[in-house]
Structure formats: C-alpha cells, structure tokens
Amino acid sequence: MIEIDGEHLSIDDVVSVARGMEEVCINEKALKKIEESRKKVEEVLNEGKVVYGINTGFGELSSVRISDEEIDRLQENLIRSHACGTGDELPEEVVRAMILLRINSLAKGHSGVTKELIESLVDGLNRGFHPVVPSQGSVGASGDLAPLAHIALAFMGEGEANYNGVRMPAMEALERAEIEPIKYKAKEGLALINGTQMMTALACLAVHDSSTILKNAQIAGVMSLEALNGTDQAFREEVQKARPHEGQLIAGKNLWNLTRESEVIASYNKVQDAYSLRCMPQVFGAALDNLNHIKNVIGVEINSATDNPLVFDDIISGGNFHGEPIAIAMDLLGIVMTKISSFSERRIARMLDSNLSGLPPFLAKNAGLNSGMMILQYVAASLVNENKTLSYPSSVDSIPTSANKEDYQSMGATSARKAADIVKNAGKVIAIEFLVASQALEFQEKKTSPATIAAYDAIREKIPPLEVDRSMHEDIDKVYEMVVSGEIVKAVESRAGKLL
C-alpha cells in the first residue's frame, strides 16, 4: 500500500502502481489540506466573487461569467467538450499512472476539489477501473487536456472503460467496481484535466525502463568486447579521472568490474579497440548523466500542483500546467536512448563482419548454406533508423490554440509518446546485441569474465545456440523481455556485484 500525500511519490512508486497493481491510500494530513482548499472555493461562491475556472468560461472564454445555477453544468460541459482525443488507446499501465499522478497532484491541497472526488479516484485505481484514453490530442498546455478529459468523462459514467481486462461502457464498469459516478462541482472538472499527467506518466515508465536498459547495455557491451578479443585498458580508473564527468566515472567502474577475471582479455595485448568498444565509458557515462538529470525533472513534476487556478490564501491563476520541463526532458531522453541504440548497432555489425571480427561470417556454422545472424543487424539498423527519425525534438515546435489566448505550447505529450517508442526500440536493439554476442562467444575458446558467463548462462536457459538457420523473431522477443524485466542484470549482479 502506497500512501499519497502530494509530496513524496517516487518514480518507482508510480511503476509499482501502474504495473504491479499496488494499492494506494490518502494521507490524513493531505485530506485536511484538501478540505481546507475546498473551503476557499466555497467562500468564493458564497461571496459572489468572479474567479477564473470557478465561475467563468475557459481559455479565450474566461471573460464569460457563469451563473451560480449553471456552475455544475459548466464542469460537465467542460469534460464532454474536451474529451475529443484520437489515436490508439493508451496502455492500461499508462492510464493507471495518469490517475495516480493526478491524485498525488490534487493531494497537495492547492486544487480546491472535494475529498469525495479524491476518494473516488482512489477507489477507481484500487478496484481496477481503467478509462479508455486515446493517445493523441494533447499539445502539452494547458496540460494534457484531451487525454485527462477522457479519464474524467469515464468517472462521470460516460465514455468507455476497461474493467478486469474487458472494454465496456464506463457506467457499466463503474457499477461492477461499485463506484458511484462523480458529479463534478465548481472547479473540479477543470482540476482533473488541467495538468501534465499523461506526459509525466509516460515519462515515469520510460525513464524507469531506460535505467534498466542502460545497465543491460553495459553488460552487452562487455560481452561484445570479449567476443571480439578486446582490451579493458580504456576502462582504467586513471583514464576516467582525467575527465571526471560523474557518469563516466560510474560507467568506467562498472565496465572495469564487469571485465574482471576474464582470461580472454588477459590473453590479448591490444593497443586499442574501435570506438564502439573503447569509448563505452564516455558514451554510457554521458547517457547516465543525462538520465539522472531527467529523473530529477520527473521527480519534481510528479510531486507538483499543475492545474490552474491554484488555491493558496488567494486563488491565483498561473501556468504550472505548461509541460515545458517534461517536454524538453522527454526529447532529451529520446536523444539519449537513440544514441544508446545506435552505439549498440555498431558492435552488432562488427561482430557479424568477419573482416573486422575474425569470426565466421555472420556467426554461421556452415556459412553459405546458413545465413546465420546476418538479418539481425538489418533489424537493428531498422530500429535505429526509426529512433533517429523519432528523436527530432517535438518541444522546439509550438502551435497556438484557443484563439491565441494559449499562444505557446510545449508539445510535451508528443515528446513523451515518441520517447516511449524510442526506449522500446532501444531495448530491442540491446536484446539483439545480447543474441549476437552470445552466439559470438560460441567461437571463443578462452574463459570470459564471471559477469559475461552469468549473462550468457541466463540467455542460454531460454535461447539455444544457433546451429542451423531458424526464425529468430521469438528469440528477440524473449531476450527483450529479459532486458526490460532486469532478469539479465540480476543474474550478472549475483556473480559480479551491483552495477552502479
């Protein structure tokens, strides 16, 4: 059970709830802040003040005063009009992360919603009520309006939802989950849709997976190094200290530790290797540094109030819904993971080129009759090409909306969606490198490091050596699952110590 207070949610918590179905509850102090915030909204209504988002229209229509009798209807109309997304349905794990992040943001006590609203969202999450949310339609300010509106719509009992893996009308799903449809009060509809929770949900999952993939990439890189009879001298501590970027120091230490006790490395006296082997501390290190920066950005965002207006002593209209921090961070993540996938593809190509590797062509036994792993490099090249195309930053663009009242957008949702695709592609490229390196090691007569042996053994438990040609589609998928689950990392760490 994860307790939500608006202040201490972590990326790992988000993953536990999104993928592990961990249940949540609201901290009592947070509930009191929520109630105090709601009182201020009620005071505005009772005193007849005009405050944006409470008794006015929205966006360019903010100058339109709404009568007290129509305030609840205003919220319903807002949700219905904004729930116009398109595209493929977001995965259940992303929707769960969105609901969790919205709860956590509202729990800060700056949104003016009722505690009953929060409790309904918590019940929905804990009971497996998952609104159907189209993936396209957000420009990233005023937050992820269209996607979040689909969540709010389903909690009204309109639209569609998934319950126990079955898609059905939202009202039916609410009834099965024993949740009353929400009747939104003043400001509540706006508070639900005005935020960065879609892009941040995607970011949490993508960043979590990127961290795991990056550890796998270092292990796969060492396997490739040993398959190619490389040297460990570029990983020496004094080299990294001469250029002491924190990530490079960490990557250098990881790579040095992963190559200990290797008879392969000890038996060769190379002067230097190709960049894709020799520069692993620098490339992996830069990725680590930037990934840590991205984690910090996401860590702040998931514990922030991102709707508008915000309730303090005064009710203030601001711009915390603007997705710029996430947009830039997700574009950066896309670039980082594109680099990692491209880096891996170069080692794959080297191992399969007999002129460079000294190994049989395409690692085939009886080459010619067998094509071996020739086409795995094609697949890796295709994935890398796709990543390079996707990595063009969405955040450099802006298209004004709402009759130019909202004249500068973040496009963070697009950045996050693209980054998520890039991360998946990168994981598959690393899976291919594991397959190729494992096959290359079939021709290695000398003993490799304990770390490489651990990775090789874990892979061989599920994937046999390639003796004759076979379809390797399922092999890639199996190793990809091992990559993203951390299975190979765990096997290596059990023998060679924790990766930093």
Secondary structure, DSSP 8 states (H G I E B T S, - for coil): -EEE-SS---HHHHHHHHHH---EEE-HHHHHHHHHHHHHHHHHHHHT---TTTSB--GGGTT-B--GGGHHHHHHHHHHHH---EEEE--HHHHHHHHHHHHHHHTTS-S---HHHHHHHHHHHHTTEEE--EEE---SSSSSHHHHHHHHHHHHT-SEEEETTEEEEHHHHHHHHT-------TTHHHHHHSS-HHHHHHHHHHHHHHHHHHHHHHHHHHHHHHHTT--SGGG-HHHHHTS--HHHHHHHHHHHHHTTT-HHHHH---S---HHHHTHHHHHHHHHHHHHHHHHHHHHHTTS--SSSEESSSEE---TT--HHHHHHHHHHHHHHHHHHHHHHHHHHHHH-HHHH-S-GGG-TTBTTB-TTHHHHHHHHHHHHHHHHHTS-GGG----BTTTTB-----HHHHHHHHHHHHHHHHHHHHHHHHHHHHHGGG--S---HHHHHHHHHHHTTS---SS----HHHHHHHHHHHHHTHHHHHHHHHH----
